[in-house]
C-alpha cells in the first residue's frame, strides 16, 4: 500500500496523529531523492558546514556516506522553539465538506493536518512546539514545550478545532497577532496558517506580521486557499448567491461575468502580500489546499536550516 492509499484509509480526523505520522514517515523515507540527502529521522543533530567555521565538530562518518560536510550539534544547541498559529475564522472552514470527504480538503482541515505533520517533525528532532488559535477571540495559547504530554494536548486541541465548525466567527488578525507576538519571549520559528481574508487594512496586517519578528523570530506564512474557487473564481454558468461566511452579507451574480475582474484583483492581492512579506523578511508560501504536504515540510526544513 503506497502513501496516498494509506492517507485515504485513515483520513478521519480521529486518527490525526496516525495520519500525520504516516505522512512524515513517507516523506523521510523518500528524502534520499530530495535536497536533504544524507539526513535521517535524526537529521536535526547535524547542520550544514559553512566555509570558515571550525572543523572541530565535522561528522566525518556522515561525510563518508554523503560526500557532504555536516557539523554535529549538541542537544542544547539543536533544540528549536517553534510556535504554530492557526486562523480559525469561519472563512477557514471553506469549502464546506461533503459527508464522506476527507477533513483536510478544506482550509482549516488542511492547516490542522499540516500543523500536526510539523509537530511530528519537531518531535522527532526533540524540538519544542507551542500553539495559538485565533478568530474573533484569542481561542487558545500553549507555550513551547517538548514533552509527549504537551504534544498530545495540542493534538487534542487541533482535533477540537475540526469538530466545532458551526459557529460564525469573524477574523481579528491584527489584534491577536500582536498579542501572540507579546507572548513569544524567546527566539522562535513562528509558522502561521491563514487565508488572509479580513476586513482590516492591509498595512495593519503587515505591521502585525512584522511584530511577530521581534526578538529575531523567524516568521513563515503559509497562505492557504482553494484554487478553483477562491483564486480562479471557477463556478458554473448558473446565477449564484454568494454569502460572506463571516459577516452574512450576500450578493447575487453570474460568476462568469465577474471572473476576469476577480482574477485580476486577487492576483494583485497575492502579489502585494508576497512583496510586502519580502520587504519585511517574512517567508511567504502560498499553498493551495489540494497540494501535497511535502511542500509544507520541505519549506519548513529549508527555513530551519536558515534559522540555525
Residue pairs with C-beta under 8 A, 6 or more apart in sequence:
1 9
3 22
3 23
3 26
6 22
6 26
7 19
7 22
7 23
8 102
10 18
10 19
10 22
11 19
11 102
11 103
11 104
12 103
13 103
13 109
13 112
13 159
13 162
13 163
14 159
16 112
16 113
16 116
16 155
16 158
16 159
17 116
17 120
17 155
19 113
19 116
20 113
20 116
20 117
20 119
20 120
21 120
23 113
23 117
23 120
23 293
24 117
24 120
24 121
24 124
24 297
27 293
27 294
27 297
28 40
28 41
31 37
31 39
31 40
34 298
35 298
36 43
36 301
37 66
37 68
38 62
38 65
38 66
38 68
38 70
39 46
41 124
42 124
42 125
43 125
44 73
44 78
44 80
44 124
44 125
44 126
44 127
45 72
45 73
45 78
46 59
46 62
46 70
46 71
46 72
46 73
47 70
47 71
47 73
47 305
47 308
48 68
48 69
48 70
48 71
48 305
49 55
49 58
49 69
49 70
49 71
53 71
57 71
57 72
57 73
58 69
58 70
58 71
58 72
59 70
59 71
59 72
62 68
62 70
63 69
63 70
73 308
75 126
78 125
78 126
78 127
79 126
79 127
79 128
79 146
80 122
80 125
80 127
80 128
80 188
80 189
80 304
80 307
80 308
81 127
81 128
81 130
81 144
81 186
81 187
81 188
81 189
82 118
82 122
82 127
82 128
82 129
82 130
82 144
82 188
82 189
82 190
82 191
83 129
83 130
83 131
83 132
83 144
83 180
83 184
83 188
83 189
83 190
83 191
84 115
84 118
84 119
84 129
84 130
84 131
84 132
84 191
84 193
85 131
85 132
85 133
85 134
85 177
85 180
85 190
85 191
85 192
85 193
85 194
86 92
86 108
86 111
86 112
86 115
86 131
86 132
86 133
86 134
86 158
86 161
86 193
86 194
87 111
87 134
87 135
87 171
87 173
87 192
87 193
87 194
87 195
88 108
88 133
88 134
88 135
88 139
88 161
88 169
89 135
89 136
89 169
89 170
89 171
89 197
89 246
90 135
90 167
90 168
90 169
90 170
90 245
90 246
91 107
91 171
91 195
91 197
91 245
91 246
92 106
92 107
92 108
92 111
92 194
92 195
92 224
93 106
93 107
93 108
93 165
93 245
94 106
94 107
94 226
94 230
94 245
95 105
95 106
95 226
95 229
96 106
97 103
97 105
97 106
97 109
102 109
103 109
103 112
103 113
103 162
104 110
104 112
104 113
104 289
105 289
105 290
106 226
106 289
107 195
107 224
107 225
107 226
107 289
108 161
108 162
108 165
109 162
110 224
110 287
110 289
111 193
111 222
111 224
112 158
112 159
112 161
112 162
113 293
114 193
114 222
114 293
114 296
115 131
115 158
115 191
115 193
116 155
116 158
117 293
117 296
117 297
118 129
118 191
118 296
118 297
118 300
119 129
119 151
119 154
119 155
121 297
121 300
121 301
122 128
122 129
122 146
123 129
123 146
123 151
126 146
127 146
128 144
128 145
128 146
129 144
129 145
129 146
129 150
129 151
129 154
130 141
130 142
130 143
130 144
130 145
130 188
131 140
131 141
131 142
131 154
131 157
131 158
132 138
132 140
132 141
132 142
132 176
132 180
132 183
133 139
133 140
133 157
133 161
134 172
134 173
134 176
134 177
134 180
135 169
135 170
135 171
135 172
136 169
136 170
136 171
136 172
137 169
137 172
137 176
138 176
138 179
138 180
140 157
141 180
141 183
142 150
142 153
142 154
142 157
143 183
144 186
144 188
168 245
168 246
168 248
169 246
170 199
170 246
170 247
171 197
171 198
171 199
171 246
172 198
172 200
173 194
173 196
173 198
173 200
173 205
173 208
174 198
174 200
174 204
174 205
174 207
174 208
177 192
177 205
177 208
177 209
177 211
177 212
178 208
178 211
180 212
181 208
181 211
181 212
181 214
184 190
184 212
184 214
184 215
184 217
185 215
186 215
187 215
187 216
187 217
188 217
188 218
189 217
189 218
189 219
189 220
189 303
189 304
189 307
190 212
190 217
190 218
190 219
190 220
191 219
191 220
191 222
191 300
192 209
192 212
192 219
192 220
192 221
192 222
193 222
193 224
194 221
194 222
194 223
194 224
195 223
195 224
195 225
195 230
196 205
196 223
196 273
197 246
198 205
199 247
202 272
202 276
206 276
206 277
206 280
209 219
209 221
209 277
209 280
209 282
210 280
210 282
212 219
212 282
213 219
213 280
213 281
213 282
218 283
218 303
218 306
218 307
219 282
219 283
220 282
220 283
220 285
220 299
220 300
220 303
221 277
221 282
221 283
221 284
221 285
222 285
222 287
222 296
222 299
223 270
223 273
223 284
223 285
223 286
223 287
224 287
224 288
224 289
225 231
225 286
225 287
225 288
225 289
226 288
226 289
227 288
227 289
227 290
228 234
229 235
230 266
231 263
231 266
231 288
232 259
232 263
233 255
233 258
233 259
233 262
233 263
233 266
234 255
234 259
235 255
235 256
236 255
237 254
237 255
237 256
238 254
239 252
239 253
239 254
240 252
240 253
240 254
240 255
241 250
241 251
241 252
242 250
242 251
242 252
242 253
243 249
243 250
244 250
270 286
273 284
274 284
274 286
277 283
277 284
278 284
283 299
283 303
285 295
285 299
287 295
287 296
